[in-house]
Amino acid sequence: MLDERDTCIRGGHLPRDFVDEMEDLADPAQSGVAQPADARLADIEASAVAAAMQAHGGNVSAARALGVSCTTVYRKLRA
């Protein structure tokens, strides 16, 4: 829970299962999202969406894991 002294959200404010899942997605060995330093943001997003979709069996729960709406996932897949 945030209080009036907090100026930003920190890891301790988030549910542990959410943090664990985001750490798994951030680990290139786990997510398959490894990108070179000069990769375009659109390419990185597309890789992250594809990896999340694969990890969630193509289910819309991939959107929840990424913290975005289903519409955003569909839009990123079409791009």
C-alpha distance (Angstrom), angle and dihedral (degrees) to the residues before:
residue distance angle dihedral
M1 . . .
L2 3.80 . .
D3 3.77 121.4 .
E4 3.81 132.0 -165.0
R5 3.84 92.2 -88.4
D6 3.80 93.6 57.9
T7 3.78 114.1 97.0
C8 3.80 97.6 178.8
I9 3.77 141.1 18.2
R10 3.79 113.3 -97.0
G11 3.79 132.3 -169.0
G12 3.80 91.2 -97.6
H13 3.80 89.9 62.0
L14 3.82 92.8 58.7
P15 3.82 128.8 79.7
R16 3.81 111.5 -96.2
D17 3.83 93.7 -125.6
F18 3.81 89.9 55.1
V19 3.81 91.8 49.9
D20 3.82 91.2 48.1
E21 3.80 92.2 51.0
M22 3.81 93.0 47.4
E23 3.81 90.4 49.4
D24 3.81 89.3 52.6
L25 3.81 90.7 50.2
A26 3.81 91.0 47.3
D27 3.81 92.1 52.7
P28 3.83 106.4 88.4
A29 3.81 90.5 -152.8
Q30 3.81 89.5 57.5
S31 3.80 100.5 36.9
G32 3.79 105.6 31.4
V33 3.81 87.9 -132.7
A34 3.83 98.5 122.0
Q35 3.78 109.2 144.7
P36 3.81 134.3 -179.8
A37 3.80 116.6 -106.1
D38 3.82 92.0 -106.6
A39 3.83 95.6 51.0
R40 3.78 116.9 132.5
L41 3.80 117.1 -110.3
A42 3.81 90.7 -121.9
D43 3.81 90.1 56.0
I44 3.79 92.4 48.7
E45 3.82 91.0 48.6
A46 3.79 91.4 49.1
S47 3.81 91.0 50.5
A48 3.80 91.9 48.5
V49 3.81 92.4 49.3
A50 3.81 92.3 47.3
A51 3.82 91.7 48.5
A52 3.81 92.1 48.1
M53 3.80 91.4 48.2
Q54 3.80 90.3 50.8
A55 3.81 92.4 46.4
H56 3.80 90.5 51.2
G57 3.79 96.7 43.2
G58 3.79 93.6 -109.9
N59 3.79 89.9 -59.3
V60 3.80 124.0 143.4
S61 3.81 87.9 -115.7
A62 3.81 83.5 85.7
A63 3.81 87.0 73.8
R64 3.79 90.7 54.7
A65 3.81 90.7 48.4
L66 3.80 89.8 52.8
G67 3.80 92.6 44.7
V68 3.80 94.0 -121.2
S69 3.79 136.7 107.8
C70 3.79 124.2 -91.8
T71 3.81 88.0 -114.1
T72 3.80 89.9 58.6
V73 3.81 91.3 51.1
Y74 3.82 91.6 50.1
R75 3.81 90.8 47.4
K76 3.83 92.1 49.5
L77 3.81 90.9 48.5
R78 3.81 91.2 53.8
A79 3.81 93.8 48.4
